[in-house]
Amino acid sequence: MNMDRVIKLDNVDHYNSLYGLETLHPLVSVVDLTKATKSVNHIQMTYGLYALFLKGAKNCDIKYGRQHYDYQEGTIVCFAPGQTAGIWTTFDEWDKISSFDYTMSVNEEKDFSPVYDDLSIDYNTTDTGIVASVTNNGESPADFVWMDVVYLKDGEMVNFSELSFMDDNQELQPGTTLSDEGTCYSDSGVDDVVIAINGRK
């Protein structure tokens, strides 16, 4: 994801929705990210609320200002309104994954509609990743449009990333095209990608 894109977290529900978690109270939330149904990666967040994180393991890197946080398991990381931090997931054992199985369960949403028919996607692979753009050809804004990218080398998964195609309101407006870049952090390089686009209206 383009680290120049900033997500503004103005309320508890906005943070919970990024991770697919239920909001039980509008002003306060205790979140266990191991129960998240969605994830965000390679983003910057500007906090409009107070946040305390107890790191159970060092499974992501956080950059605040020009410095990376130096923290280990059990560290508490704190943010106050007005602070911006970059966050990206790290995983050092890609070479141990040769394949993965998954089951997809789809439930019809009553309040939202699929947006896929309204979107056109264009992407090119590079030596180090992908450059992609998404256009909203529909008549209404598309919410939470992102692309999951799995990077392959010789048919095996070597990394993944998540690209975002949203403005500051988490929308892709009608007639608008947004672009993003993803980088495959793998010493073996990348020769193919598999993509999946997500969004709603």
C-alpha positions as CSV (number, residue, x, y, z in Angstrom):
1,M,0.0,0.0,0.0
2,N,1.2,3.5,-0.7
3,M,2.5,4.8,2.6
4,D,1.7,8.3,1.4
5,R,-2.0,7.5,1.8
6,V,-3.3,8.3,5.3
7,I,-6.4,6.9,6.9
8,K,-7.9,9.3,9.4
9,L,-9.3,7.4,12.5
10,D,-11.9,9.8,13.9
11,N,-13.9,7.3,16.0
12,V,-13.9,3.8,17.5
13,D,-16.2,2.3,14.9
14,H,-13.9,3.4,12.0
15,Y,-11.0,1.5,13.6
16,N,-13.1,-1.6,14.2
17,S,-14.5,-1.6,10.7
18,L,-10.9,-1.6,9.3
19,Y,-10.4,-5.0,11.0
20,G,-13.9,-6.3,10.6
21,L,-14.7,-6.1,14.3
22,E,-18.0,-5.3,15.9
23,T,-18.4,-2.0,17.7
24,L,-20.0,-2.5,21.1
25,H,-19.7,1.0,22.4
26,P,-19.2,4.3,20.4
27,L,-16.5,5.8,22.7
28,V,-14.4,2.9,23.9
29,S,-13.3,-0.5,22.6
30,V,-11.1,-3.4,23.7
31,V,-9.8,-5.2,20.6
32,D,-8.2,-8.6,20.2
33,L,-6.7,-8.4,16.7
34,T,-6.4,-12.2,16.6
35,K,-10.2,-12.1,16.1
36,A,-10.1,-9.7,13.2
37,T,-11.8,-10.8,10.0
38,K,-10.0,-8.2,7.9
39,S,-6.5,-6.6,7.9
40,V,-4.8,-3.5,6.8
41,N,-1.2,-3.3,5.8
42,H,1.4,-0.7,4.6
43,I,-0.7,2.3,5.7
44,Q,-0.4,5.4,7.7
45,M,-3.1,6.2,10.3
46,T,-3.7,9.6,11.8
47,Y,-5.3,9.1,15.1
48,G,-8.3,11.2,16.2
49,L,-8.6,9.2,19.4
50,Y,-6.4,7.7,22.1
51,A,-5.1,4.2,21.5
52,L,-3.1,1.8,23.6
53,F,-1.6,-1.4,22.1
54,L,-0.2,-4.3,24.1
55,K,2.0,-6.2,21.7
56,G,1.8,-9.9,22.3
57,A,4.4,-10.5,19.6
58,K,6.5,-8.5,17.2
59,N,4.4,-9.2,14.1
60,C,4.3,-5.8,12.6
61,D,6.6,-2.8,12.3
62,I,5.5,0.7,13.3
63,K,7.1,3.9,12.1
64,Y,6.5,7.1,14.0
65,G,8.0,10.2,12.5
66,R,11.2,9.2,10.8
67,Q,12.0,6.4,13.3
68,H,10.9,2.8,13.6
69,Y,9.6,1.8,17.0
70,D,12.0,-0.5,18.8
71,Y,9.7,-2.8,20.8
72,Q,9.6,-6.4,21.7
73,E,6.9,-8.8,22.9
74,G,4.9,-7.3,25.8
75,T,5.5,-3.6,24.9
76,I,2.7,-1.0,25.3
77,V,2.5,1.4,22.3
78,C,0.4,4.6,22.8
79,F,-1.0,7.1,20.4
80,A,-2.8,10.4,21.0
81,P,-5.1,12.5,18.8
82,G,-3.1,14.2,16.0
83,Q,-0.3,11.6,15.9
84,T,0.4,9.7,12.6
85,A,2.1,6.3,12.4
86,G,2.9,3.9,9.6
87,I,2.1,0.3,10.1
88,W,3.0,-2.8,8.1
89,T,3.0,-6.5,8.8
90,T,6.2,-8.5,8.9
91,F,6.6,-12.2,8.4
92,D,10.0,-13.8,8.1
93,E,9.0,-17.4,7.3
94,W,7.6,-17.1,3.7
95,D,10.0,-19.8,2.6
96,K,8.2,-22.3,4.8
97,I,4.9,-21.8,3.0
98,S,4.5,-23.8,-0.2
99,S,0.7,-23.6,-0.4
100,F,-2.3,-22.8,1.6
101,D,-5.9,-24.0,1.8
102,Y,-8.9,-21.8,2.6
103,T,-12.6,-21.9,2.7
104,M,-14.7,-18.9,1.8
105,S,-18.1,-18.3,3.3
106,V,-20.2,-15.5,1.8
107,N,-23.3,-14.1,3.6
108,E,-25.6,-11.7,1.8
109,E,-25.4,-8.3,3.4
110,K,-28.7,-6.5,4.0
111,D,-27.3,-3.0,4.2
112,F,-24.7,-3.1,1.4
113,S,-24.5,-4.3,-2.2
114,P,-21.5,-5.7,-4.2
115,V,-19.6,-3.1,-6.2
116,Y,-17.6,-5.4,-8.5
117,D,-19.6,-4.7,-11.6
118,D,-19.0,-1.0,-11.2
119,L,-15.2,-1.3,-11.0
120,S,-12.6,-1.6,-13.8
121,I,-9.1,-2.8,-12.8
122,D,-5.8,-2.3,-14.5
123,Y,-2.5,-3.5,-13.2
124,N,1.1,-4.2,-14.3
125,T,3.7,-6.3,-12.6
126,T,7.2,-5.0,-12.0
127,D,10.4,-6.7,-11.0
128,T,9.6,-6.0,-7.4
129,G,5.7,-6.0,-7.2
130,I,2.7,-4.4,-8.8
131,V,1.2,-1.1,-9.9
132,A,-2.6,-1.1,-10.0
133,S,-5.4,1.3,-10.6
134,V,-9.2,1.0,-10.0
135,T,-11.9,3.1,-11.6
136,N,-15.4,3.4,-10.3
137,N,-17.7,3.4,-13.4
138,G,-20.8,3.3,-11.3
139,E,-23.2,6.1,-10.2
140,S,-22.6,5.8,-6.5
141,P,-19.5,5.8,-4.3
142,A,-17.8,2.5,-3.6
143,D,-16.8,2.0,0.0
144,F,-13.6,0.3,1.3
145,V,-12.2,-0.7,-2.1
146,W,-8.9,-2.6,-1.7
147,M,-7.0,-5.3,-3.5
148,D,-5.4,-8.4,-2.0
149,V,-2.2,-9.3,-3.9
150,V,-0.4,-12.7,-3.5
151,Y,3.1,-12.6,-5.0
152,L,4.4,-15.8,-6.7
153,K,7.8,-17.0,-7.7
154,D,7.9,-20.2,-9.8
155,G,4.3,-20.9,-8.8
156,E,5.0,-20.6,-5.0
157,M,3.7,-17.8,-2.7
158,V,6.6,-15.6,-1.6
159,N,4.7,-12.6,-0.1
160,F,1.5,-10.7,-0.1
161,S,0.2,-7.1,0.2
162,E,-3.0,-5.1,0.4
163,L,-3.5,-2.1,-1.8
164,S,-6.0,0.7,-1.1
165,F,-8.2,2.6,-3.5
166,M,-10.0,5.0,-1.2
167,D,-10.1,8.8,-0.5
168,D,-10.1,10.2,3.0
169,N,-13.7,9.2,3.5
170,Q,-12.8,5.5,2.6
171,E,-14.7,5.9,-0.7
172,L,-13.9,5.6,-4.4
173,Q,-16.1,8.3,-6.0
174,P,-18.0,7.7,-9.3
175,G,-15.8,8.5,-12.3
176,T,-12.7,8.5,-10.2
177,T,-9.5,6.4,-10.8
178,L,-7.1,5.8,-7.9
179,S,-3.7,4.0,-8.1
180,D,-1.5,2.2,-5.7
181,E,1.7,0.2,-5.7
182,G,2.6,-3.0,-3.9
183,T,6.2,-4.2,-3.2
184,C,7.1,-7.9,-2.8
185,Y,9.7,-8.1,0.0
186,S,11.3,-11.3,-1.1
187,D,14.9,-12.1,-1.9
188,S,13.8,-14.6,-4.5
189,G,11.8,-11.9,-6.5
190,V,8.4,-12.3,-8.1
191,D,7.3,-13.5,-11.5
192,D,3.5,-13.6,-11.1
193,V,0.7,-12.2,-9.0
194,V,-2.9,-13.3,-8.0
195,I,-5.3,-10.5,-7.1
196,A,-8.7,-10.2,-5.5
197,I,-10.7,-6.9,-5.3
198,N,-12.9,-6.0,-2.5
199,G,-15.5,-3.3,-1.8
200,R,-19.2,-2.4,-1.3
201,K,-21.7,0.3,-2.0
